[in-house]
Amino acid sequence: MSKKIHLVCCCLLVLVCDASWQASTPDSPTYRAAVVEYHPVTNGDDGDMIAQANANNYRTIIKDAALHGADIIVFPEFGLTSLPKDGPAEKVFSPEEYRAYYRNTASYIPHPNETVVLCDTDSKYSGYLQSISCAAREYGLYVVINLQERVDCASSEDHCPADGFLLYNSNCVFDRKGRVVARYRKYNPFNEPGTNVTAEPEVATFDTDFGVRFGTFICFDVLNEAPAMSFVRDNRVRDVVFTTHWFNELPFLDASQHFAAWSYAADVNFLVAGYSDDLTASGGSGVYAGRRGPLKIYNPRRTSNALSVVEVPKVDGPYRRPVLGHELFSYEHVYKQAEVSTITELYLPNRTSMVAEPFRDYLDVYTSKLLEPEGTSHITTLCDRGLCCDFHLELSYNKSVLEANPGAVEYKYRLVAFNGTRNFGNASTGGIEVCALISCAGDRIEDCGAIHDPNSTKIVYPMSFDSLIISRRANLSKSSFYMPNTMDFRTLEPMSGSRDFAYLPSGPKESSLLMMYLVQPRRDAMTFGIYGRVFGRDGHEETRLPSAATSTTSVSTLLVISSLLLALVLQSK
C-alpha cells in the first residue's frame, strides 16, 4: 500500500510541477520543445482516411505535449500523409503511380501571408489538416507537421505536369491560434518519384511569441547545401525544426550521430522528429543544443511512438542564455498500443535497426590502416586523393579482459581517410571528405560499420583510447561544411561536445587547421572523426576502386601539432 501511495504522490508532484510552468515569453531564458517519434497508420486504400487516422493520433500527442508545457511540437516526415506498405516494405511506386496515389490525399496549404486559420475555413483544405489547426488552437502551442501538398496548375503552363498539379513534400507550421505561419517545400527529395521541387530553394522561417525565430527544412536537405546552409550562415536564425524519415547508416550517418554533428558545427538548436520503422532502419528523434551537445535523444532501435518534451536554452547571437537555479526539464512518454494503435504484428519486440541497414557507405574506396594493439603510441598520416589526415593516439590494451571471458569478441579499429564522391541511396551523389577512427567487427575494411549482435555474443572492450587527436587542413572559403562525427557503443548515441570531445577550427579560411580530440580516455569509441561535405562535387561520378590512394606514416609537422594538442588535453584534465 505504501508503494501505491508513494506512486500517487509522485504523479501529483509531476502534475503540480507541470501546472506551474507558464508558456515561454520573449524574456524567458528557455522554451519547451516537444519532438515526436511516430510510426504512422499505413494500411488501407484510402489515403485521405489514413491521413485522418494519423491526425487523430496527432491530436492525442499534442494534448499530452500541452499538458507538459510544450511551446512547440514537431512531427516527422511522412507521418501524416504516410507511405503505404507492401507487406513489411514500403510500396515501390512509379512516378505516375506515386502522383496518382497522392492526387486526392495531398492537401492545399495556404501561403503564410494569407494568415489563414484552417480551423475556421471551408473544405478547400483537407479535413485532416483542418483538425491539426484546431488542435493547435485548442491546446495553445506551435505545431510543425509534414505532408504531401497539392498545387493546381494548367497543363499548358511551363513546368506544369501533364496531370495538372504540382506535388510537393512540405512542412506546415501552425501558431497557437491555429494559423499557418510557415510553409516549406522540400528541395532535395530522396527517392520520392513524381515529387516536384521549386525552381529555387525556399528559405522558410517563422517568428514565435516567445521570441525565437525558427527555420525549417526536411530530411535529405540536411546533407545538402540548400537550404540548410542558409541557417548556418544566418545568425538571425539559431533554432531549426526538422522533420525526417531517416535511414540509419553506419559508420557515419546514423540519425542521432549526424544530427548531433550538424547541430554542433552549425551551433544551432536542432529539433528533430523522426519516422519510426525498424523494418527500414528508420528512426531517431531528439533535441540538440549546438556545441552544448544533445539535450535529448530518442532512438530505441525498434518501431515505437514516443513523445519527448525538453527545456531548451535560448540563443542570443553567439551566446546561449544561462539557466540558473534549476535543471532543464525533460520528459519522455512511450505510447502503448492502446493509446496510439499504429504498430502491427510485423514489428517484433527487441528488433534492432542496426542489423538491417538499407544503405552503406562504400568504405572499400577509403584509404585505411588497421590499428594494431601492440605499442602505446601511434603517429600516422593517411592521404587519400590529395587529402591528408594526421592521427596521434595513445593506447592501452588490456588483454586479460579477453582471457577472462572465453568466447567473447572485441572490436577492431581502423584509421580512415577519404576524399571523393559517394552515392546517397541511388538518389544523388555528393562530395565527402573524412578523417576518422572507426570500429570494425573484424580485420577487414568490409567489416567496418558492422556491429556484433549483443543478444547472442558477449562483447568486451580491451582497447582504451587514452588520447586521440585528429587534424587536417581545409579550405573553408569553398562551398563545404565540416562536422565532428562521433558515436559510442554503450549507448549507440553520439558523444557530448560539452563533455567528451573538443573540435577546434582555427587559422585563415583558405587554410584552416581542423583539430578534434578526446577530452578524457574511453573504451567505447565507435566512430570519432571529422566528416566533411564538399558541395562543389555534388552530382559528380561516384568514386570507385581502383584508387590511387596511398597510406604513409609520417612524423613531419604532425609531431609538433600532436605535442601541443597532447599538452592541451592534459591541461584540460
Secondary structure, 3 states (H helix, E strand, C coil): CHHHHHHHHHHHHHHHHHHHCCCCCCCCCEEEEEEEEECCCCCCCCHHHHHHHHHHHHHHHHHHHHHCCCCEEECCCCCCCCCCEECCEECCCCHHHHHHHHCCCCECCCCHHHCCEHHHCCCCCCHHHHHHHHHHHHHCCEEEEEEEEEEECCCCCCCCCCCCEEEEEEEEEECCCCEEEEEEECCCCCCCCCCCCCCCCCCEEEECCCCCEEEEEEHHHHHCCCCHHHHHHCCCCCEEEEEECCCCECCCECHHHHHHHHHHHHCCEEEEEEECEHHHCECCEEEEEHHHCEEEEECCCCCCCEEEEEEEECEECCEECCCCCCCCCEEEEECCCCCCCCCCCCCCCCCCHHHHCCCCCCHHHCEEEECCCCCCEEEEEEEECCEEEEEEEEEEECHHHHHCCCCCECCEEEEEEEEEEEEECCCEEEEEEEEEEEEECCCCHHHECCCCCCCCCCECCCEEEEEEEEEEEECCCCCEEEEEEEEECCCCCCCCCCCCEEEEEECCHHHEEEEEEECCCECCEEEEEEEEEEHHHCCCCCCCCCCCCEEECCCCCHHHHHHHHHHHHHHHC
